[in-house]
Every structure is written in C-alpha cells, then in structure tokens.
Amino acid sequence: MHVYPDGSCHNQQYPWLRRSGAGFLFGEEHSLNADVHQGGQARTSPRAESLAIVIAIEQATWPSHIF
C-alpha cells in the first residue's frame, strides 16, 4: 500500500494568523483518505508535515510505503 502524506501552514510570518493542516492519500476514493486541521499555538509547516506522517502511520495497514 502506498501512502502520500502532506502538510502545510499559511501566514507563517504572522503567528496570530497561522493556519495549518495535514492530509494523506491512500488512493483515489479510498476510505482512509483524510485531512485534519492542526490546533494549538505552535503551527508550522514542519509540524504539519510530521502530523500527516504520524496519522498516516496510525491509519495504515502494514506493509505500507510512505512517500
């Protein structure tokens, strides 16, 4: 199974305006495809990317290849 995670953060230069989220794709129309919004004050692109990978690992059935 192939998994494609991604995360991003908008307005990183203004902490009070930051919005970030993550998503992952197991395949077209797959039931495990999802997106999540990152909460808290420490919203950054690296944290959103990491969140996508962690959630994809939790949801994946083994063996999986995360790209």
Buried (B, 14 or more C-beta within 10 A) or exposed (E): EEBBBBBBBEEBEEEEEBEBBBBBBBEEEEEBBBEBEBEEEEBBBEBBBBBBBEBBBEBBEEEEEBE
